[in-house]
């Protein structure tokens, strides 16, 4: 048995659950991960990623030396022709003209090029992707750098690609965009709905608590999902709706609640507005109408509505099957209406709970890594907000932009002469995460200058002019904020590998160079410790005002924490909503933007699997890759039989935007007419197929529904034909 030299307590770098990890370290190497049983988040439990998925830190492909393109060292006034890069977006390769260099050279070249473009084309030419994998402090510094130095709000991160519809809906309806209750309160539910979330694979530790609520506490679970996810085995009811038909199903449930007088009128009258017009808008949403669109029987819809409305404590938990649609905002609003009608919000054991996908997507949003908000969700165009940050950042009065910035998807679509010219990417991977990747590639080719700050040469970093090697969670200090709004410590287990630097150190060093070149008043960039960064942000953001590293040492704090004696706020909206009264909004059914037809008869939906995470930049550099080494498409046995497809066969999947070849997994986990592909695999990138139609309010793409065709292919067409899955699927 190896005895550790030290055990470092930190927070998991994967999903939004935010499990506590104990990293066992010897000779600057993590050899084991455990978790304490007294962790309030995961009680000693860890999923396969949390327990074993740390070895990407030591992968030989990790880049630990700054790299620049040769043309920058030649000093020639030119840019790369990215259109000459290999034709396949998914192979992650680029011309081999990287040159290793020292930090001063890399940072000076980066500063020179960014300043050149800024002076020539102005603020509108600059854009940045912050990162939900990075710490709160990292994201705060990056958005501060772009706002205070380049005077732009073209700042976003992957929240635009996951829960933007939920965020907009919650802001509109209640004035706050985070979970209203903590996930562990599912143990206090007697009824709960899980919809648009494969919780067992995406948030495994929360799924354990959901199963415990059913098994040990007698809670009744309603699953509303197109796929027969594992939680269906624990459910009282399963409503297998067609992708993109959320609004009719949830609105029909609302109609049943109204028609059968199951409304909590005391709550509605005291706490909400607009209910009369909303009820009138429900006339068309009969259960039979919803059945004709969604495929869910009217009887199931009625039973689900009665069960939820009649509960003492009921809650709704949802994932990206709700938000990743061209009507994602409307889908989330339809869920919010159910809570308003029944009063299942504003009390412990109830609530509206969007399960955040990445480890710090909540925190990155809190830190202002979005185009419409400063830190603390302070609108950039609202009077008085910019003035507070100008004072905090030593920016002259009126210096910060009050103009709404471009979102993630809009940044790349504006990449052309006269539009976005320089893009800084910290940890994101748009050439895997964006929809319609062939079009995304064309946009990337139009950029004049790209900086990648990351661990690996990802599919997107392969297009960069400068690569700045950063550190993973285990080599830096900071904080993450999980899906419960719990702010937790991240602690370095050992020093950075090679010449890699912590993200915050890179950003501060670059910011000082930028300010010197532009002769701007100096903001604070010389922080002695990340705790000083958090305190600077908290000095203006009231939700974090009482948060200090000292107070986070053991179990963290759930914000809002308005002062340094406040214990935190697990449950929101006990007396009122931030906007005052909760707002009902009349909805219409808007179908998915691309219906099936004879040419493309299947609905494709995408998502994650247990062993992998996001675009695979971490898990696919881990031994976890051996557990699920290649992409598979789930197809129902009835559909497979009609199309002559057998289990394990190579198939070609095509849409109006692209095609991929991968193996078929014939399974009843999916439903007839619906196929599923995970989006982690560059060999068969699901987002070559997906539709880039956007929700007009949230600007989130429609990842969860597009039309495809599936037919047998040749085995040699597979990118990875020798791979054998270990999950016993074929």
Phi, psi and omega in degrees: 000123179287132176264126182287148171285329176201159175237120183256125177272130182208193184238140185301140182269013184257247192285180185284000179297317178079046182295147175281129178246147169243113183268118180271119191238136171215133181054044179056039180218128176279120182245353181201148176231129174232182178214140182285144181289342180270009175294126181289347182270309189235357171051040177088350180277145174219147173275179184297326179289315181295323184276326187237353189269029181264351189287352174300336180302327187253011183294138182297340179276356177296135181268126182235014178227136177302144179225144177225161176283147185301326184298330179291325178286333179290343179073018181271139180284076182218172173229165179284149172266093184288345178291345179274357180294162181311144191292334182274125177298327195273354185277351173067018182256162175205169180305145186271052179249025172291142176234124176291144183211182178267169184294318181301315180297313183297315182289322179293318178296319178298312180298316181301314184289318179297317179294321178302313182291320180297315180295325182282316190244351175085185187298324185292347180273353186255141178207156183214141169256115170283187193217125178285352174272339183277171183283168173304317184294319178299313183292321177301315181295320183291317178291326176298316181300315183286327179282315186281331184259311183266355173057043180231151172251019175282070188226124178204177175205192193289355173302332178296337184257001182233292188244021182301322178298320178294317181299312181296317181296315181293320177299318182292320188272323184234344180089013178213147189245002183263174173303140181277337182224171178273152185297327182294345179289357173301335178291346177262356180281143165259343170219138171213148180254133170242122183218139180065021183221119170272074193300323182299330181259330183267327179222069192301324183287325174295323178298323176301319179292325177296318179295321177297322179299323180284310187289315189260336186245358175075017179292150177255128184254134173246118176257127177238103189197146178291337184254152177275075181292166185302324183297342176301328179295342181253003190268147170285322180223143171234121178253097185276077183283156174288143178305135177090008181245030181298313187301313178299320182292310181293323179290326175294322174300318178298320180296319178299317180299320179287311185297326183264013176054046176260013182285140172273086188293330178299313179294313182302314183289325182279328195241356186229170175219156177083015186289328182297311179295324180296313181298321178298327182286349182277352186307319185283342187269061175287156175304325179293321176297315179297322178298319182296334181265317190266337185086356178275132184295146179301326180296317178297320179298316179296316181297319180296317180297315181295317182297314181293314185292329185273354183290155172284310177233115179229150181218161178237130176240128182221160180234205190281354170293345174269315192270331187275061180217158178293349171238038182297323178297316179296322178299315179293320177300321180297327174289317180302321180301323180298319179292320179298314183298327187258350183074018179274058177198149180085016176219152171302143178080014177230201166118171176247115194228087172288123182277112185286140190283311186260163187303326183226032177292328175293314181294318179300322176293317178302325184281359178089021180279051183215156187281346186253351190223138163286176174307145181080018177061033177273112184305136181289338183258007179269137182303136175092339183287310182299325181300322180294320181282330174300319178293317182294328185256009179058043176258140182299149179306130181084001185284327180284144180289136173260007183271130177300135182273181178273145176280173179309308183292326180286329180304310182288325179291344176261014179277097179191164176305130185092352178240222178291129180244331182233133181230127176255123184243112175257100171077350179274166184218071186299334180283007166235329189266338180284155174283163174050065191296333177298321177289322177301317178300317180299323177293317179300324180296336184277347182287145180275325184211130181231131173247131175245125176244106193199186178261326186230159170282089179285178177303326180277318179299336177297342180265000188281158173268327179228136176242122181250110186285119183259184181243151175279181184304327188278001181239021179205163176255153178165207178219149167243153173240119188274186185293339177280359190074020180273119178273124186227155182283144169243131185230141179288131177269332178201169183294163176300145177284142176056227178260009181298152181233155175295145182306315182296323178294320178299313185293319179295318179296321179289319181300319179298322178293319180295314180299319181295319181291326182267357178055047179268157171302142187279121169276175179280122175227001184255063182281134179284336184201150178305335179300328178292327178294314180297320180293324177298314178297317183291341180292342178245328183274108186295333180295331182253009189303325182263014184267124172228158178300324180299321181283344181268356193306319188263294188237005180079185180223141177264117182281159007291140175232086192288343178205173189280003171248356182286137184279355185102170191226084180298325185242127181263164168066031182296324183246324184205171174259154179305328179272002184102262177263146174292140188252120169282144179228125178292137184238155170240158175276121175243116183295164171305148188294338183232096180286158176288158176208188183295328182282322180231086192272353183254148169267122175267131169236151185235168178174198183256167170237166187301317189281345184236171187208131175051229185271010174082004184296337177259304186292332179278357168252027181231162174297346175303334182297334179288340180281331180214078194274351182212159180288143175230151173249125175279129178221140184290145180306322180296318178291321179298319181296316181297323186262008176067038183248132177245165185299131179084358182284147172289132178227153175255130178245125183231147172231187178287357184244339182180186179210154175222159175239131182202178181270150177270136168246106181278115189205149174275009174295331174259174182250165182300131178088355182240131174240154184230135175228129173288150188258019185275347197253114180292337179293333179216069188291115182302329185280002164290339185261330193289160186270135179267018172298140187246147165297124185295336180269312186266345182062032178262139182285164181267073179290334194269003179199113169210162185268131180223165171243146178230129178209158184302147178230176178275142178305320179297344180284346178292138177292331185224064190293341183273349184294141178233121180290149181259006186268005177071027185278333175204000000 
